[in-house]
């Protein structure tokens, strides 16, 4: 808070307190002089009650309450409150007596200058003090709520920023792993001077464009993710030649469905990397299906033993991304059945292009 804001804050405080005590002064004048015709006497006597009222009120709200009540030092608060009450009674009575003596010259003959007795005057002072203390506690509670909300908001923003940074870090981990395999494939074709090399370079170019420009988006069209998945499969087919057999079943009804980029491709990458060639073939079956706003993705690859890839860095990253992007709206399961390793992903409530 700069100096101007501080001056403005204290200025508003002083003005608001001054207005409040002016109102209390008129309250005393009305309370003590109701039914009396001696206005001068009542107004002067009311003025003698103001200093002691202000002193008691500020002592309570700026010393006793903050230092003992709000800090939960209840024993000390009760003890010092009793002391304050005894001393304040003495000061109030002195103020009343001094006011009566000082205002004696303003008395009118055969009229009662005040309509309230001593006990009622004392109760009136403590009534005002009670109002001041109540308002102070209400303002304290309000300020506490505002500060807590502000603190919670800052905490949530910080957590969100950390999640975003973690998500970016996970994406950065995916890129090198994915590119390394793809470049190795092209390198092998270049050594062999294969005629398929240009087509591979074109498909890799499309994948690089997807990685460099689409990966930063929070959502991409599901159909685009599937098309690039198929480009990746084509690259792998070229690399494995006749040793790989890939079947893709695609049943996407909602063309506007969106998904986080590079979410499905790592599953396919791991199935090629950790799958097992059985009877001369690495078999991979990919199913992508949408129904309403739900996605079902399944990939099955031939595997003699349980696929350790699911515990590796790649799919571990995918699990973290899913937890951040689709909390409580996805399920991810894997299983080893005979010579097949299966991964199933279900995501509920996919976003659509019209809703983004």
C-alpha positions, 0 to 999 in steps of 0.5 A: 500500500503506497503513501497516498492509499494510506493517507486516504485510508486514514482520512476515511477512518477519521471522517467516519469516526467523527461522523459516528461520534457526532451522532452519539452526541446527539443521541446523548442530548436526545436521551438525557433531555427528552421532555426537558426544555433546557436545551443548553444545559442538556447539550453541555452536559452531553459534551461531558459524557463524550470524552469518557465514552470515547476513551472506554470504547477505544481502549476496548476495541484497540487494546483489550479485544485485539490483544486478549479476546482475538488472541484467545487469552480469555482469562486475561480478557475477563480480568482486565475487562473487570478492571476496566469496568470498575475504573470506567464506573469511577470515571463516568461518575466523576464526569457526570458530577463534574458536568452537573457542577459545571452546568449548574449555571445553565439551570432554569428555575423550577425545571428539571434540566435532565430527565434521566437519573444517574443509573440511567446515564451510566447505562446509556454510556455503556449502551454506546460502548456496547454498540461500538464494540459490536460494530468493531467485532462485525468489521473484524469478522468482515475483514477476516472473511475478505482476507481469507477469500483473498488468500484462498484466491491467491492460493488457488491462482498459485496452484493453477499456475503450478499445474500449468507449469507441470502440464507444460513440463509433461508435454516437453517430456513427451516431445523428445521421446516421440521425435526420437523414435520418428527420426530414428525411423527416417534415419533407417530409411535414409540409410537404405535409400528407400523410396518411401523416405519422401512420404515419411518426411511428409508425414513427419512434417505434419506431425511436427506441425501438430507438435509445435503449433497444436500442442500449446492449445488446451484443446484440439479437435478429436478428429485431428488427434486421430488423423495424426495418430494415423500418420504416426501409425503409417510411419511405424508401418513403414519402419516395421514393414511386414512384421506389424499388423495394425487395425484401426476402428474409428467410430466418431459421431461428434465431429466437434468433440475436442480433446487435449492434444497428444493424449492418445498418440503416446499409447500407440507409441508404447504399444509399438515400443513394448509390444511383442512379435508373435508368429512373425507379427506385432499385432496392434488393434486401436479402437476410438469411439464417441457416444454423446460427449463421451470418448472410449479409446482402446489399444491392444498389442501382442505381448507375452508378458505384462507390458512394463511400459504402463509403468514407464515415463511415457504412460506415467506422464499420461496418467498425470495429464489425465488427472489434471485435465480430466479430474474425476471424469476419466478412467484408465485401465490396463490388463494382460490377458494371455498374449495381449496387453490392453489399455482402455481409456474412457473420458466423460463430458468431452468439450465440443467446439461450439462450447469452447 
